[in-house]
Amino acid sequence: MKVDEVEARATTIFCIFFMVLTSSFFYFKQDSVDWMLALKCSVGGIIGGILGSKLLINLDKKILKLFFVILLIYSGFRMII
């Protein structure tokens, strides 16, 4: 789509936000939420989101691509095992 990598990642996360809000509403209505676990994950997600966005903005694009490739290879390897 010829979009800058930082802009593409930011746009994707923004879109995911609305999908999460929608599905969370229905899980909440069914009383399917483990609130203690959700709180722990939320704190980690907030900290990770802040650090990740700062890192994404300041990181060289070549290093970002390298990290992403390594993550994909690692994830693929873990799926095989």
C-alpha positions in Angstrom: 0.0 0.0 0.0 3.1 2.2 -0.1 2.7 3.4 3.5 5.6 4.2 5.8 6.3 1.3 8.2 5.7 3.4 11.3 2.4 4.7 9.9 1.3 1.2 8.9 2.0 -0.2 12.3 0.2 2.7 14.0 -2.8 2.4 11.7 -3.0 -1.4 12.3 -3.0 -0.9 16.1 -5.6 1.8 15.9 -7.9 -0.5 13.9 -7.3 -3.4 16.3 -8.4 -1.1 19.1 -12.0 -1.0 17.8 -12.2 -4.7 17.2 -11.0 -5.3 20.8 -13.6 -2.8 22.2 -16.4 -4.5 20.3 -15.5 -8.1 21.3 -14.8 -7.0 24.9 -18.3 -5.7 25.2 -19.8 -9.0 24.3 -17.5 -11.0 26.6 -18.3 -8.6 29.4 -22.0 -9.1 28.9 -21.5 -12.9 29.1 -19.5 -12.5 32.3 -16.5 -14.2 30.7 -13.8 -11.9 31.9 -11.2 -12.9 34.5 -10.9 -9.4 36.0 -7.6 -10.1 37.9 -5.9 -11.5 34.9 -7.3 -8.7 32.7 -5.9 -6.0 35.1 -2.5 -7.6 35.1 -2.5 -7.8 31.3 -3.8 -4.3 31.0 -0.9 -2.9 33.1 1.6 -4.8 31.0 -0.1 -3.7 27.8 -0.1 0.0 28.8 3.6 -0.1 29.7 4.4 -2.1 26.6 2.4 0.2 24.4 4.1 3.3 25.7 7.6 1.8 25.4 6.9 0.2 22.1 5.6 3.4 20.5 8.5 5.4 21.7 10.9 2.8 20.4 9.1 2.5 17.1 9.4 6.3 16.5 13.1 6.5 17.4 14.3 3.2 15.9 16.1 3.1 12.5 13.8 1.5 9.9 16.5 -1.1 8.9 16.8 -2.3 12.5 13.0 -2.4 12.8 12.8 -4.6 9.7 15.5 -6.9 11.1 13.6 -7.2 14.5 10.4 -8.0 12.6 12.0 -10.6 10.4 13.6 -12.2 13.5 10.3 -12.2 15.3 8.6 -13.9 12.3 11.3 -16.6 12.0 11.1 -17.2 15.8 7.3 -17.4 15.7 7.3 -19.8 12.8 9.9 -22.0 14.5 7.8 -22.1 17.7 4.7 -23.0 15.7 6.6 -25.9 14.1 7.8 -27.2 17.5 
